[in-house]
């Protein structure tokens, strides 16, 4: 499903959380909303999900304005940072829950649960309750629950931040593989630039509620729009120089000396 954000703005009283965001996410893409804490990325995701209503602007799914649609009518699957699993239900029952709410028959529910569990390698965990699962296993169950109803869009809100480094790498690669296999349009929020650069088709980099740059990881890294983009991406961070452009060269200033780059 294609997603378009047109002049999307969200205000909380006098605070502008998101300001005039314009982006198009193509069908089947995995796009990251990246930026520092408080930049507006989670608020943007919440508006796409229908959990927050825009103050101004509109959101389109395949050309249809979604302004009047509640979250349950947007055909999305969402995964939260804290998993949000029901502690009294088994993994299987948690995954079945959205199908049960749609009155899907038990036999069909179990078939779908087994299919998605096999994809996420959690078949042997279906009888366990969340308290008996590790953080990575709980996150896989949460992702299975979001995908079992076969949504057109998958939204992930900092899905890896509660996991240790090894599990983060393993799970994000598994999700990317599954996303490509299913061809589902996916948006995920993170503040981790390495995470965004490693699995995204494109990145929406935000700061102070505004989009600083939207493009492929390579475009943002090699051709940053501004100093914020250049400084935010890359490890180690990019080097900055004060310089003067002259006829045949660029003079990089470094008090008390200067360095010259010729034929640039």
N, C-alpha and C positions, 0 to 999 in steps of 0.2 A: 504494500500500500504506500502511495506517495503522500508525504506530509508537507504542507506549506504553512509557514508562520509569516503573517503579514502585519507589520507595524505592531507587533505584540508588546503590550505594556501592562505592567501590574504595579499598582500603588497601594500601600498600606498607610492610610492617612496622609502624612506629609512625606513619607519615605517612598522613593521610587525604587522598587526591587528589581524590576526588569523594564528596560527602556527601548522601545522601537526596534524590536528584533525582527529581522527579515531573513528567512532561510528556507530552502527547499531540500527535503530529504527524499531521495529517489527510492522507488520500490526495491526492497531487498538489501538496502544499504545498512551497514552498522556505523552509526555516528555517535561520537562522544561529545557530551557537554562538559567541557574542561574549564577549570579556573580555581582561584583561591577561595577559601571559605567566605561566604557572604556575597559572592559575585552575582547570584541570581540563577544559578544553574538548576538547583532543586526546585525553585519556584517555577521556572520554565517547564520543567518536567511535569510538575503538578498541574499546570495549565493544560498541557497536552493530554494528560490523563483525565482531566475533568474534575480534579480534586480542588482546583482553584479556578475562578472565573477571571478572564482578562478584564482590566479596567478599560483598555482600548485595544483595537486590533482584532484579528480573527485567526482561527486555526482551521485548515482545510485538510480533510482526508479524501484523497482521490477526487479533489475538486469540490467536495461537499463541505459547506460551512458547518462546523461542529458546535457553534456557540450555544445552541439550545439543547444540546445533548448532555445528559448526566453521565458519570463515569461508567455505570453499568451498561450503557447503550453505545459505547465507543469501540467495542470489540478489541480490547487491549488486554494483555497480561502484564502484571506489574510485580516486581520483586523488590522488597525493601531491604535496607541495611541490616535490620534486626530479625530477619527471616519471617516473623509474624506467623508462626505455626501454632496450631491449637495443641496445647500440651497434653490434653486428655485423649487425643486421637492418635492412632498409629500413622506412620508415614503414608500408607496406602489410603487411609481415610482422609488425611489432609489433602492428598492429591486428588481424590475423588470429589472433594467438597464442591468445587465450582460446577461439576457435572451434575451432582445431586441437586443443586439449586436450580438447574435447568430441567429437572425431572427426567434425566437420562436413565434408562433402565440399568439395573445392576450389572447384568451380563456385559453390556456395552461399556459401562464404566470400567469394569475390571479389565476388559480387553485394552482400552485406551491407557489405563494406568500401567499395565504390563509393557506396552509398547514404549511409552515415554521413559519408564524406569530402566528399560534395557538400554535406551540411548544414553542415559545419564549414569549408567553403571551403578544403580542402586537397588536392583531386583532383590538382593539378599537382605535389604534393610527395610522392606515394606512392612514387616510385622512389628517393627520397633516404634516406640514413642519418641518424641523429640528429645526428651531428657536422656535417652540412651544413645544419642547420636553425637558425633563430633560437630564442630562448627562447619567444616566443609561439607559433611553429610547433610546437615540441616539446610545449608544453602542449596544443595542439589535438589533436595525435596521441595524447597520453595520455588525453584526454577521449574521443576516438573509440574507443580501445581499451576504455575502461570501458563505453561505451554499445553497442558492436557486438553484444554478447551479449543485449541487450535486458533488462537487469536491472529488478527492481521498485523498487530503491532506488539512488540515486546519492549517494556520500559524497565530499566534497571537503575535503582537509586543507590549508588555507592555499594554495590553488591559484594565487594571483596574486602572492604575495609576492616572487618572484624576477624579476618583470617591471617595466619602467619604467612611469611614471604613465600615459602615453598608451595603452600596450598593456593595462594593467590595466583601464582604463575600457572599452576596445573589447571585450576578451574577456569581461568580466563581463556586458556587455549582450548579447553573442552567446549566452552560456550561458543567461542568463535567457530569452531568446527561444526557444531550443531546448528548455529545460525546460518551458516553457508548451506548446509544440507537441507534445512527447512525453507530457506529463502525468505525468512521473515524480516521485515523492517524493524530494526532495533536501535534504540537510543539508550545510552547509559551515561550516568553522571559519575564523575570522579574528579579528585583534585590531584591525582597521581599522573604526571605527564608521561612517565615510562609506560604505564598501563594504557593510556590513550594512544600513544605512538605505536604500540606493539600490535594492537588488534583492530584499530579503527580504519574504515574506508576514508572517512573525513572527520575533521575535528571542528567543533564550534568553540572557540576560545573566548571566554567572557571575563570581564572585570568591571566592577561597580555597576552591574546591571546592563552593560552594553556589550555587544559582540565586537571583539577586537579584530578577529580574523576568522574566516571560514574557508577551509580547504583541506587538501590531503595532508597527512603528516609531513611528507616531503616538502610541500609548498610552504607550510608554516615554518619548518626548520631552515630551509634554504633561502626563502624570500619573506622574512617577517615584515608585517605592515608597519610596525612601530617598535619602540624600545621595550614596551611591556611584553610583546610577543617574543622578541629576541631574548629577553632576560628570563622569561618564564620557562622556555623550552631548552632542553639540552643539559647533559650531565657529563663532564663539567660544564658550567655555564659559558655562554659565548663571551669572548673578549670585547671590550668597548674601548674605543680610542677617540680622543678629540683630534680633529684633523681639519686641514684647509685644502680645498681643491684649487690647484694651479694649472697652468696650461698643459704641461706634459706629464704631470705627476700629482700624487696626493701626498701632502705633507702631514704626517701624524705627529702631533705635539706631545712632548713629554718633557716637562720642565725639569732641569734647565736645558736639556738637550732636545733635539728633534730627530725623527727618523723619516727617511724619504723612501717612498715606493715609486719606482719609475715604470713607465709604459703600462699603467694599469688601465 
